[in-house]
Amino acid sequence: MAAALKSSVPAPSQPRRQPAQAKSSSRVAAAPPQPGPVAPGQAAQPDSLVQLKPPSPVGRLLSLGHQASSVVTAIAVVMALGGYGYSVHISRQLSHGENRLAQLQRSEDQLTTVNEVLKNHMAEQVEQTNTDLRPPRLGNVLFLRPAPLPESTLVPDRQILRLPQQPLSY
């Protein structure tokens, strides 16, 4: 029965592999392909010269569409990265500004405290009886009149805008 199941068609032969010349080398050079038998009357043509058909208009259109979408994608990626970098830069600047504001507010609080302590100390010195400080007298107080403003800084009176009796348009 085994003979009846055998096929009369020969199995395709698989090309033999060339043994590696150097096992330490990570790259093995492949042997050039051996030319097959040439039928009588045919000229052997080298395998490296393959003639391609000119692309069809649809193929050209698809290729152009692919190139355009690649350019648009590259521009979108560059813009996204630029936007991300700009947002990180703005975030850092904002954080730096907030830190500076907090530092200035702490300094302002310290200055206000020092100012109030000095005022309190001066008030305590005035209340002591052994100081040479006297209360102010009206005869010793100077009142200054404000200096006149130059004419260039004065704002001229605005002219009254006269509106027409009837509306110009609706």
C-alpha positions in Angstrom: 0.0 0.0 0.0 2.8 2.4 0.7 3.8 2.2 -3.0 0.4 3.2 -4.1 0.6 6.4 -2.1 3.9 7.6 -3.5 3.6 10.5 -6.0 5.3 10.3 -9.3 6.1 14.0 -9.1 9.6 14.6 -7.8 9.9 16.9 -4.8 11.5 20.3 -5.5 15.1 20.4 -4.5 16.0 23.0 -2.0 19.2 24.9 -2.4 22.0 23.7 -0.2 23.4 26.1 2.3 27.1 27.0 2.2 29.0 26.2 5.4 30.1 29.3 7.3 33.7 30.1 6.8 34.3 31.8 10.2 32.1 31.1 13.1 33.5 34.1 15.1 32.3 36.5 12.4 28.8 37.8 12.9 28.3 38.4 9.2 28.5 35.7 6.7 29.0 36.6 3.0 26.5 34.8 0.8 27.7 33.1 -2.3 26.7 34.7 -5.5 23.8 32.9 -7.2 24.8 30.3 -9.7 23.4 30.8 -13.2 20.9 28.2 -14.2 21.0 26.2 -17.4 20.3 28.3 -20.5 18.1 26.8 -23.2 19.6 26.7 -26.6 18.9 29.7 -28.7 18.4 32.1 -25.6 21.0 34.5 -24.5 21.8 34.6 -20.8 20.7 37.8 -19.1 22.2 39.0 -15.9 19.8 39.0 -12.9 20.9 42.5 -11.7 19.3 44.2 -14.7 15.6 44.1 -14.1 13.5 46.3 -16.3 10.6 47.9 -14.5 7.4 49.1 -16.1 6.8 52.9 -15.9 4.4 53.6 -13.0 0.8 54.2 -13.8 -0.9 57.5 -13.2 -2.7 56.0 -10.1 0.7 54.8 -8.8 2.2 58.2 -9.3 -0.8 59.8 -7.6 -0.5 57.4 -4.6 3.3 58.1 -4.4 2.7 61.8 -4.4 0.0 61.4 -1.7 2.4 59.4 0.4 5.1 62.0 0.1 2.7 64.8 0.9 1.3 63.0 4.0 4.9 62.3 5.1 5.7 66.0 4.9 2.5 67.0 6.7 3.2 64.4 9.4 6.7 65.6 9.9 5.5 69.2 10.2 2.8 68.1 12.7 5.4 66.2 14.8 7.8 69.2 14.8 5.0 71.6 15.8 3.8 69.2 18.6 7.4 69.0 19.9 7.8 72.8 19.7 4.5 73.3 21.5 5.5 70.9 24.2 8.9 72.6 24.6 7.2 76.0 24.8 4.7 74.8 27.4 7.6 73.4 29.5 9.5 76.7 29.2 6.4 78.7 30.2 5.8 76.4 33.1 9.3 76.9 34.4 9.1 80.7 33.9 5.8 80.7 35.8 7.2 78.6 38.6 10.3 80.9 38.9 8.0 84.0 39.0 5.8 82.5 41.7 8.9 81.7 43.8 10.1 85.3 43.3 6.7 86.7 44.3 6.6 84.5 47.4 10.1 85.7 48.3 9.1 89.4 47.8 5.9 88.9 49.9 8.0 87.5 52.7 10.4 90.4 52.5 7.4 92.8 52.5 6.0 91.1 55.6 9.4 91.5 57.3 9.7 95.1 56.4 6.2 95.9 57.6 7.0 94.2 60.9 10.2 96.1 61.3 8.4 99.4 60.4 5.7 98.8 63.1 8.4 97.9 65.7 10.2 101.1 65.0 7.0 103.1 65.2 6.1 101.5 68.5 9.6 102.2 69.8 9.3 105.9 68.8 5.9 106.1 70.5 7.3 104.7 73.7 10.2 107.3 73.6 7.7 110.1 73.2 5.6 108.9 76.2 8.6 108.9 78.5 8.8 112.1 80.6 12.6 112.5 80.7 13.0 113.2 76.9 13.4 116.6 75.4 10.5 116.1 72.9 7.7 118.7 72.8 4.3 118.5 71.2 4.0 120.5 67.9 2.6 124.1 68.0 0.5 125.5 65.3 2.9 128.5 64.9 5.8 126.1 64.1 3.9 124.1 61.4 4.6 124.9 57.8 1.9 124.5 55.2 3.1 124.4 51.6 1.0 125.4 48.6 1.1 123.1 45.6 3.2 124.3 42.7 1.3 125.4 39.6 1.1 122.8 36.9 2.7 123.7 33.6 0.2 124.4 30.8 1.5 121.5 28.7 0.2 119.0 31.2 -3.2 120.5 31.5 -5.9 118.6 29.6 -7.9 121.0 27.3 -11.7 120.9 27.7 -13.2 118.4 25.5 -15.4 119.8 22.8 -18.9 118.6 22.8 -19.7 116.3 20.0 -22.8 117.4 18.2 -24.9 114.5 17.0 -27.2 114.9 14.0 -30.9 115.1 14.5 -31.7 112.1 12.4 -29.8 108.8 12.5 -27.4 108.3 9.7 -28.3 104.7 9.0 -30.0 101.7 10.5 
